[in-house]
Amino acid sequence: MLELRDGVERAAADDSVRVIVVTGAGDRTFSAGGDLKGGFFDDAIGLHAQRGALASLMRALRAAGKPTIARVNGHALGGGFGLAAMCDIVIVAEGATLGSPEVDVGLWSMMITPAVMRAVGPKPALELMLTGRRIDAAEALRLGLASRVVAPSELDAVVDETVETLAAKSRAALRMGRDAFYAAEDMPFDAALDYLHNGLTAVALTEDASEGIAAFLDKRPPEWSDR
């Protein structure tokens, strides 16, 4: 988890990187969650700080300032379920299952709660955590966790297409819009409207907004400065 966090932070700081994609090795598993045989749960108090690694990874994804994509190539369980839910766009291969089975071994999926609850809503999230049941890709799409579900043979092409689409946008608009989206998430309605009102003025003052409008009127592709 710490290596993933470091990778996300490096990508976030690298100006040549416009989109961050998180995926699993191979074609069976996106992430199966914590290793129950790795001693991670043997010292409940002594390993408290290490369990915060997932929180630091989720914070890094939220703070990346760039679009993040979960390429869910296989099963996403436990912490892996939360990792997928933290990404902006979640593209799931048919045949993958997602869920939070910690309750079946006497644990509770504490760290992923904010990510999953925001992705699917409180009641569906709680039901999944209480029962530990796995959902298939189609149900993930219905619940709002998945952005798209595709055949495994199409996964790479769809992810690549999505990356290319995002990479062609104004980096300034994406960053300001993405940050505003998440900032407004927990605000009261009126406060969110005031915040976003100011945000609209801020993005309208960027060079890219001027260029984008000029390009639209001139019927030509925009040339972004990312400012």
Secondary structure, 3 states (H helix, E strand, C coil): CHHHHHHHHHHHHCCCCCCEEEECCCCCEEECCCCCCCCCCCCCCCCHHHHCHHHHHHHHHHCCCCCEEEEECCEEECHHHHHHHHCCEEEEECCCEEECHHHHHCCCCCCCHHHHHHHHCHHHHHHHHHHCCEEEHHHHHHHCCCCEEECHHHHHHHHHHHHHHHHCCCHHHHHHHHHHHHHHCCCCHHHHHHHHHHHHHHHHCCHHHHHHHHHHHHCCCCCCCCC
